[in-house]
Amino acid sequence: MIDLLRLIKKAHSVIAKKAFLIKKKCLYFLPCCLGLAKTLIVFGGIYEIDQNVVINRK
C-alpha cells in the first residue's frame, strides 16, 4: 500500500499549498504524474484542482 504521508511530504507544489489554504480540512494531496497535486482528499470527498481552484467534487 502507498504511504500517503510520504506522498504528501513530496508534494511541494504551489497548487497543493494554495489548495490547502482553500480547504483547511484537507487530509491528503495526491500528486499526478507531472508532480503537481491535482487531486485533493478532504472530509467531504475528493476534489479536482485546476488553476489553484477546487473546481469539481467527485
CORCOR-V980446 format. One record per backbone hydrogen bond with DSSP energy under -0.5 kcal/mol. CO is the residue of the C=O (numbers start at 1). NH is the residue of the N-H. Records with the same first field share a line. If there is no record, write none. Layout:
# CORCOR-V980446
CO = NH, NH
This chain:
# CORCOR-V980446
2 = 4
3 = 7
4 = 8
5 = 9
6 = 10
7 = 11
8 = 11
10 = 12
13 = 17
14 = 18
15 = 19
16 = 20
17 = 21
18 = 22
19 = 23
22 = 24
23 = 26
25 = 43
28 = 41
29 = 31
30 = 38, 39
32 = 35
36 = 32, 38
38 = 49
39 = 30
40 = 42, 47
41 = 27, 28
42 = 45
45 = 42
46 = 58
47 = 40
48 = 55, 56
50 = 53
53 = 50, 55
56 = 48, 58
